[in-house]
Amino acid sequence: MPVNVITAVCAGTFQQGQSIIVYPTAGPIAHGLIGGDLTVVDLDSAYAELLGLPRAEIVGRSALDMLHPDDRRAGARLLQRVWREGQTLSATMRHHRRDDDPAWVNIYVSRVGEGEGGQLVVTCRPLPDGEGQPSTVEAQWQMARLLLRAIDGGKRAFGETLIGNPATEILLLAYLAEAEARAIGAGALAAQIGVSWPLTHRWLMALHDAGFVEFERRGEVGPDAPVRLSPRALAMIEAIFGALVAVVQGSLVPA
């Protein structure tokens, strides 16, 4: 799909349910295409101008090189998730310009095509000066860590029987592991929430039966079994954190 087609289709509008959301612009809307290996396939002149680089120096490079170093992990997670799940996602992030001056942008990523011929379509809306906030993924990660610290402080102050909630803590810890691109085992979860392995195992099985966690290998679930959130649980947690972040920060993308 050539970039001029992307411009015609995606110039600031996206379908969400039955409504069309139009986003106000603070600068030229920029568009690009990214391959399955996360390299830049094509981009328009607005994107090249935003990055302060000639188009020839961008095409073929990793799209993550165009992000601020502190946002690259979150950016990789965002792009990989869109590639894997095929749904349109958005985030507020910093692009890394040639002059080293970070440019805050709202980016919207969707996937077109299947298999090796598929590509990611990126639409970028630069934000005015002063609108910069932590990226959506980073803000949600911070919210998860804040909630875990609050639970830990509450357990120390009031006792684990009053404040502790193993299911909630397991979900939060699994979310952090996902956000930080690392694996976490069932035994490590038991140690971090301060619950015996037999009880943790029962909680994990209940969460698995409810469709909230998955195990990365089949068979008996032992302390060394890697645990991850199901796509359903991940979407639910991100929706909750997204709402909380919007309340704390104020939404950067009014609908």
Secondary structure as GFF3:
##gff-version 3
##sequence-region A 1 255
A	DSSP	alpha_helix	3	10	.	.	.	ID=ss1
A	DSSP	beta_strand	13	16	.	.	.	ID=ss2
A	DSSP	beta_strand	19	22	.	.	.	ID=ss3
A	DSSP	beta_strand	30	34	.	.	.	ID=ss4
A	DSSP	beta_strand	40	43	.	.	.	ID=ss5
A	DSSP	alpha_helix	45	51	.	.	.	ID=ss6
A	DSSP	three_ten_helix	55	57	.	.	.	ID=ss7
A	DSSP	three_ten_helix	63	66	.	.	.	ID=ss8
A	DSSP	three_ten_helix	69	71	.	.	.	ID=ss9
A	DSSP	alpha_helix	72	85	.	.	.	ID=ss10
A	DSSP	beta_strand	89	95	.	.	.	ID=ss11
A	DSSP	beta_strand	103	112	.	.	.	ID=ss12
A	DSSP	three_ten_helix	115	117	.	.	.	ID=ss13
A	DSSP	beta_strand	119	126	.	.	.	ID=ss14
A	DSSP	alpha_helix	136	158	.	.	.	ID=ss15
A	DSSP	alpha_helix	160	163	.	.	.	ID=ss16
A	DSSP	alpha_helix	166	179	.	.	.	ID=ss17
A	DSSP	beta_strand	184	185	.	.	.	ID=ss18
A	DSSP	alpha_helix	186	193	.	.	.	ID=ss19
A	DSSP	alpha_helix	197	209	.	.	.	ID=ss20
A	DSSP	beta_strand	213	215	.	.	.	ID=ss21
A	DSSP	beta_strand	226	229	.	.	.	ID=ss22
A	DSSP	alpha_helix	231	249	.	.	.	ID=ss23
###
